[in-house]
Amino acid sequence: MPTTKFQLNGKTTEASYEPGMTLLDILREDCGIVSPKNGCSPEGACGCCAVVIDGRPALACLRKPEQMTARDGFTDVVTLEGLDEDMRRILGQAFVLEGGVQCGFCIPGIVMRASGLIKQGKTSDRAAVEKALDGHLCRCTGYARIVDAIQTAGEVYNNGRKFDGRGPRRHSYFGEQFGLTRTTKPAEHPNGIGRSTSRYYGIEQAFGERPFVDDMRVPGMLHGAPVLNQHPRAKILALHLDAALAMPGVERIFTAADVPGLRGTGLTIPDLPIFVAVGETTCCVGDMFALVVADTAFHARNAAHKVVVDYEVYPPVTDPFEALQPESPQVHAKGNLHEHPNLLERTAFSRGDVDAAFSNAAHIIEQTFSTQPIEPAFLEPEACLAIPQADGIKVFTQSQGSIFDQNQIAKVLNLPLEKVEIALAPSGGAFGAKEELSIQAQTAVAAFVMQRPVKAVLTRKESTQLHPKRHPMVLKYKVAADAEGHLLALQAKIVGDTGGYAGTGGKCLLRAACHACGVYRVPNVDVEALAVFTNNPTSGAMRGFGSNQAQFAMEGMMDILASKVHLDGYDIRIKNVLLPGDAFGTGQIMRQSCGIKQTLEAVKDIYKNAKYAGIGCGIKSTGIGNGTIDSGHAIVRVVQSKEAGARVEVLTGYTEMGQGLFTTVRQAVCEETGLSPDLIDVRWDKDLGRKCGETWASRGTTLSCAASQEASAKLAADLKTSTLDQLVGRSYEGNYICNFTTRPGTPEALTNPTTHMTFSYATQVVILDDNGKLERVIAAHDVGRAINPKACAGQIEGGVHMGLGYALSENFTSTNAKPDSLLLRDLGILKAKDTPAIDVILIEVPDEVGGYGAKGAGEIGLVPTAGAVAGALYSYDKIRRTRLPMQDSPAAAPSVPKSRKQREAVMA
């Protein structure tokens, strides 16, 4: 094989390579340098693999190994590991101080970019920093705190300032800049509840030192690569494996015939085969036929391309309304793994007398809204490492919970549950799409059968082809109101395209139905929501979980009603908003903690004084609810450390995936015990993972803090009479269980219509400039109690950023059920320079349920955004927009650079 020689962090390095490999491959696989992350190689669209080459930032996935050998001397490559210690220290501290780290997957590449800007003295101009980030994507933060971190680091590095006593640049979390004041007092403990304490392991995340699954290496490890489907509806006639088996390094190819147990997986219905078998019919392009296992990932992927599949291709079912007709082909037809009609699930409920209300109404409005599929685009593609152990297996996964992975893999391997151990690794973003199995079961089969460690990592294209999208929905609304604009009735018919597999499709349409009335008091309600199978890419949970689509429609109806009765957006909303004692859409009675009115009042003057502005409200349930049990469990134990004496270890069962859950759990322990955070470690525990279940539905922080509060209070009681050293070996349990919810439409809901554990509330104002471009977003959110204001605001800013993309530019389009593009750069994600200023106003109306009165903050951030954008655009050009994305609007973001040459120019 040819070799290349270059300087790597000051040392001469020589590596062999094969044609088609990239510098990123060499750095990660040959040199063991894993701080450059593989988010989209070889596309060059995410910036996660940025390094410095000959003094200039460059993307390692776009550089060929043969380009690294210079004619005179050696090409000089610097990664995070090679930055000088002052630069590393200052950048790490700045990113933690400013809240610029969430999941952390994108940050190492951004840090490398920032180091160049700092050395060039170019960080004082905020607009220039935002422009310099054009080659980078962040799906978590909304960019502003990343820019803050870069500017702060530049000031410290170049001007000799110290961090001592410096607060974050944007420390106004409670509307102080608008004359508002915080209504609750933070803890006296500097790291307790209500304080913006530093992110747990934040510096390690910024430097890429907390290993993601793709960063893990074990002796004797093999690599897997999938063979995916090319036709959304086709019968599989044959798989031809000989050419792939003859490729270099290939050890074995696994297909349906090699599965020891059940092939079907699924959160609700076991309809998703880990491998589609010969003779079966595909349901979408995300289907997998085989896993090629080889000595390297490069060899496995090359061999996977050599697998030939014979198809009998059928016309796909692409329209959910046509899929409901009797003559439509059945997506899950007889002969497939799981036969099922095209109607996956129906949710329906009503209360009051809708017909009478419409008969007596002064105003009746009817409008149909439609929303698009969205790619979650978390920056860490799915990965799994499976290691045989004794007569079982250990599986490293970055999913949103362990219990589902363990249950499903045990069935696939035909093993007792206790023989399957799940180890949760840090997750580089999820947004709901890592709830389902992706590559875990296939990897586990290969490792268990071969009795060798196997790691499988999806490429960006494979990841995008395989995992679920946000549901596209059609929402037909009819609303009645009296002459003054008081809502009298609502009728909603919602149809959601759930694509090829069930997943959480039924649950998403259930959430859409439950949130159909939004934050408004509607005495008469009739709602129906249908989740429908088609051959389109599978849809599933994505941040907001169905509530976004419904509330875009409801906010649109409120704006139309406002025009009818000659009121502005604020006045029509304050007239109808839910108050304590009112009935939510499902009939659930709002408790005293209903804070939507307070969020509206916080932005009243801002909205009314703006020239071009739209206003949108939102409500999002915390927890799964709907008749299920939501629970939090924690164990706080005192352990002996060899180096530092007695320490406190906190065990939780929920996943840390960038939302700061471990940080807030540690704050709960500090609050109750008064201990320093330096004495407290937090980690995920597999047994508690089984109790807690999946990390979804904005419930992780609320439930974990409630459980940690209870356990820590027990430790605090003992600390009154004993020292920490004297308590070594003691454990304290905390359990918080919510079991009082009911599912709408059931007999139980007639007498107890408590469908959700609790809710969070928000009002957002979107302001446009004189050219109709995004200028500012003000987001007032009732979070119950801001356990960590900086982290909470960061979550909301990231949600707003995602909501703006949902409203204006993001769209995962398909033609005949085949995605038009699998490229990250074609998704329409807003860049830093396209993202307007976002002002977060945290409103604290403490909840009666959960830890310290906190409500969920992870999903509500983008629930009101699209409606507010539509209202702002109407104020500008008087055009009603009822379809997402609103790409025809003046506020739509500019296109992104697409050619390789353009992307390299952006980085330079």
Disulfide bonds with the S-S distance in Angstrom:
none
